[in-house]
Amino acid sequence: MAEVAEKEKVQMLDIYVMGKRYKVPEGLTIQTALEYCGYHIIRGCGCRAGFCGACGTIYNFTYDPTIRYALGCQKEIEQNMVITQIPFFPATEALYNVEDLEPKEGENKLVELYPDILTCFGCNNCTKTCPQDLEVMEFMSAAIRGDIKRVAELSFDCLICGLCAARCPQGLQPYNVALAARRIYGHYMAPKSQHNLNRVKEIEEGKFNVELEELKKASEAELRKRYAAREIEPAK
Ligand code: FES
């Protein structure tokens, strides 16, 4: 019995937030540890599930100054972790209308939008930074070659957290380059999904207007109930 109680004892870890030391139970993510310490996170936090990319965080250790990068909602705290959240990355994004970006032989739309990508010298910092373990440098090389399909495929799981841009010594924005590639790929090259097109047509024709109006008037509790009970399309 005593052994079980001993096993169940939660170990407390020391972490540092903006230089202040806190004791927090092991097993928390950076995000939940910050909340345990009393921080009310209203920025730098979104889905809490590793999808939205809002929670880019940098950390190092009291005994090791090397900066590391992670998603705050996914990375578990470790002893002597020193944490700083970065709410957003002011990286530039090219302005474009995807209707004007039809890929043509002999043209590289990605280089037209982001000419700086030609200055990439292959340091691979972007790949090492990516919390999704994407081959970022690999898709940047594909972007330079104008291989939009390859960029779209390699960057498919990008969360747009911006950590790659934070590490690029050339000031490039791999995540925005990849986003443009996926937009071009989706618009011009990917096979069309007929059931999706049908559904868009039904929406445009007003098939769901009554239900949408009903949802707009529903309480939060009712919306949560319906969300939990919703039908999910089975995986093929
Ligand atoms: S809060 Fe959305 S990825 Fe972390």
Boltz pocket constraint, residues with backbone or C-beta under 6 A from the ligand:
constraints:
  - pocket:
      binder: B
      contacts: [[A, 44], [A, 45], [A, 46], [A, 47], [A, 48], [A, 49], [A, 50], [A, 51], [A, 52], [A, 53], [A, 54], [A, 55], [A, 71], [A, 72], [A, 73], [A, 74], [A, 159]]
      max_distance: 6.0
